[in-house]
Amino acid sequence: MSKRIGILTSGGDSPGINAAIRAIGKTANGEFGMEVIGFQDGFIGLVNNNWVKFESNMFSGILTAGGTILGTSRDLPNAILTEDQTSDQTEQAIRVYKQHNLDALVCLGGNETQAAVLSLYQRGMNIITLPKTIDNDIPRTDTTIGFDSALTIATEAIDRLHSTAHSHHRIIIIEIMGRDSGWLTLGAGISGGADVILIPEIPYDVNCIADAIIKRNLKGKRFSIIAVSEGAIAKEDVEFLQSSIRAKERALDEKTVNGIDPYLISLRDKLRGKTLHLAKQLEEMTRLEARVTILGYLLRGGAPSATDRLLATELGSASVRLIQDGIFGVMVAKSNKDVIPVPLETIGRDHKTIPSDHSWLISARRVGTCLGDA
């Protein structure tokens, strides 16, 4: 009997999701004669049994389309928002999976999705995931679906802002998505020729940034471009956060299980994303006008790049091959030139951050880019 598989997309949208859906569907239908259904709006669609059967003609024309034809949401099986509160709907998700007699469920998602579906796999569902996020911060894969497209958009934005920075002799600050890792900001900053690049992995010193800008002015370069991750954090804020954590740890009583409470997580988030404050600081320290452009969701929109279309097609078609071979509980990853299955239990909720000896960082320093730390 032919197999029956389901597809859903979870988390934020990324360019290339539809290309992956197309690859899964066409490979499943054309090469293996599988039936394919899609659950709408992520895990909410799975829990609510909101689904659509894919016919072969539905995969036509979506290779170049941005977003996801299935819709998406950030709800996870163990945290579905219903009537203003979240509830664990894992059992309901399993029931719907069995009701459709599915042989496998392919989930396209980011870090939280990779971690959440592990429990579904451990409960008996045949799960395969594809890594998609513009942040490129999912462990065990070289790159993720959507990253190259967002990198191209961010680079083009920096290119365009150069002319206005030069014309008005201003500091132009471009805030780029990336709360926990700086792959997108670093890549766009280097390729766009930013003078200063600030990423979460390297806490910045505003005095260092101001000095770098002033030195540029003294050399006759009367403008500066700063690419900053939304998750970049100042050194003094890191020190404050660490002291708060130490104080909180000392105050914990013996009944506390998890150590750090949500207050400290909230505090950390509040200390990040201070781009407007940074602009004000630099204006005062350099006596130059500073303007801020926040790219935000612009980075996730539009048609995927050729590179993302290729990656999505590779990973999507490979996932169907794994289903045919009975390999489950894995994320389909890109490693060097190979497409490999990575066990979900080796991924977790960790974010892939930029190592201090990464070639991108070394290259940035060699060409004189200020990274806010020296």
FENHUHU-V887168 format. One record per residue. N is the residue number from 1. SS is DSSP state (hx for helix, st for strand, lp for the rest). Layout:
BEGIN
{{N	SS} {N	SS}}
END
This chain:
BEGIN
{{1	lp} {2	lp} {3	lp} {4	st} {5	st} {6	st} {7	st} {8	st} {9	st} {10	lp} {11	lp} {12	lp} {13	lp} {14	lp} {15	lp} {16	lp} {17	hx} {18	hx} {19	hx} {20	hx} {21	hx} {22	hx} {23	hx} {24	hx} {25	hx} {26	hx} {27	hx} {28	hx} {29	hx} {30	hx} {31	lp} {32	lp} {33	lp} {34	lp} {35	st} {36	st} {37	st} {38	st} {39	st} {40	lp} {41	lp} {42	lp} {43	hx} {44	hx} {45	hx} {46	hx} {47	hx} {48	lp} {49	lp} {50	lp} {51	st} {52	st} {53	st} {54	lp} {55	lp} {56	hx} {57	hx} {58	hx} {59	hx} {60	lp} {61	lp} {62	lp} {63	lp} {64	lp} {65	lp} {66	lp} {67	lp} {68	lp} {69	lp} {70	lp} {71	lp} {72	lp} {73	lp} {74	lp} {75	lp} {76	st} {77	lp} {78	lp} {79	st} {80	st} {81	st} {82	st} {83	lp} {84	lp} {85	st} {86	st} {87	st} {88	lp} {89	lp} {90	hx} {91	hx} {92	hx} {93	hx} {94	hx} {95	hx} {96	hx} {97	hx} {98	hx} {99	hx} {100	lp} {101	lp} {102	lp} {103	lp} {104	st} {105	st} {106	st} {107	st} {108	st} {109	st} {110	lp} {111	hx} {112	hx} {113	hx} {114	hx} {115	hx} {116	hx} {117	hx} {118	hx} {119	hx} {120	hx} {121	hx} {122	hx} {123	lp} {124	lp} {125	lp} {126	lp} {127	st} {128	st} {129	st} {130	st} {131	st} {132	st} {133	lp} {134	lp} {135	lp} {136	lp} {137	lp} {138	st} {139	lp} {140	lp} {141	lp} {142	lp} {143	lp} {144	lp} {145	st} {146	lp} {147	hx} {148	hx} {149	hx} {150	hx} {151	hx} {152	hx} {153	hx} {154	hx} {155	hx} {156	hx} {157	hx} {158	hx} {159	hx} {160	hx} {161	hx} {162	hx} {163	hx} {164	hx} {165	hx} {166	hx} {167	hx} {168	hx} {169	lp} {170	lp} {171	st} {172	st} {173	st} {174	st} {175	st} {176	st} {177	lp} {178	lp} {179	lp} {180	lp} {181	lp} {182	lp} {183	hx} {184	hx} {185	hx} {186	hx} {187	hx} {188	hx} {189	hx} {190	hx} {191	hx} {192	lp} {193	lp} {194	lp} {195	lp} {196	st} {197	st} {198	st} {199	lp} {200	lp} {201	lp} {202	lp} {203	lp} {204	st} {205	lp} {206	hx} {207	hx} {208	hx} {209	hx} {210	hx} {211	hx} {212	hx} {213	hx} {214	hx} {215	hx} {216	hx} {217	hx} {218	hx} {219	lp} {220	lp} {221	lp} {222	lp} {223	lp} {224	st} {225	st} {226	st} {227	st} {228	st} {229	st} {230	lp} {231	lp} {232	lp} {233	lp} {234	st} {235	hx} {236	hx} {237	hx} {238	hx} {239	hx} {240	hx} {241	hx} {242	hx} {243	hx} {244	hx} {245	hx} {246	hx} {247	hx} {248	hx} {249	hx} {250	hx} {251	hx} {252	lp} {253	lp} {254	lp} {255	lp} {256	lp} {257	lp} {258	lp} {259	lp} {260	lp} {261	lp} {262	hx} {263	hx} {264	hx} {265	hx} {266	hx} {267	hx} {268	hx} {269	hx} {270	hx} {271	hx} {272	lp} {273	lp} {274	lp} {275	hx} {276	hx} {277	hx} {278	hx} {279	hx} {280	hx} {281	hx} {282	hx} {283	hx} {284	hx} {285	hx} {286	hx} {287	lp} {288	lp} {289	lp} {290	st} {291	st} {292	st} {293	st} {294	st} {295	lp} {296	hx} {297	hx} {298	hx} {299	hx} {300	hx} {301	lp} {302	lp} {303	lp} {304	lp} {305	lp} {306	hx} {307	hx} {308	hx} {309	hx} {310	hx} {311	hx} {312	hx} {313	hx} {314	hx} {315	hx} {316	hx} {317	hx} {318	hx} {319	hx} {320	hx} {321	hx} {322	hx} {323	hx} {324	hx} {325	lp} {326	lp} {327	lp} {328	lp} {329	lp} {330	st} {331	st} {332	st} {333	st} {334	st} {335	st} {336	lp} {337	lp} {338	st} {339	st} {340	st} {341	st} {342	st} {343	st} {344	hx} {345	hx} {346	hx} {347	lp} {348	lp} {349	lp} {350	lp} {351	st} {352	lp} {353	lp} {354	lp} {355	lp} {356	lp} {357	lp} {358	lp} {359	hx} {360	hx} {361	hx} {362	hx} {363	hx} {364	hx} {365	hx} {366	hx} {367	lp} {368	lp} {369	lp} {370	st} {371	lp} {372	lp} {373	lp} {374	lp}}
END
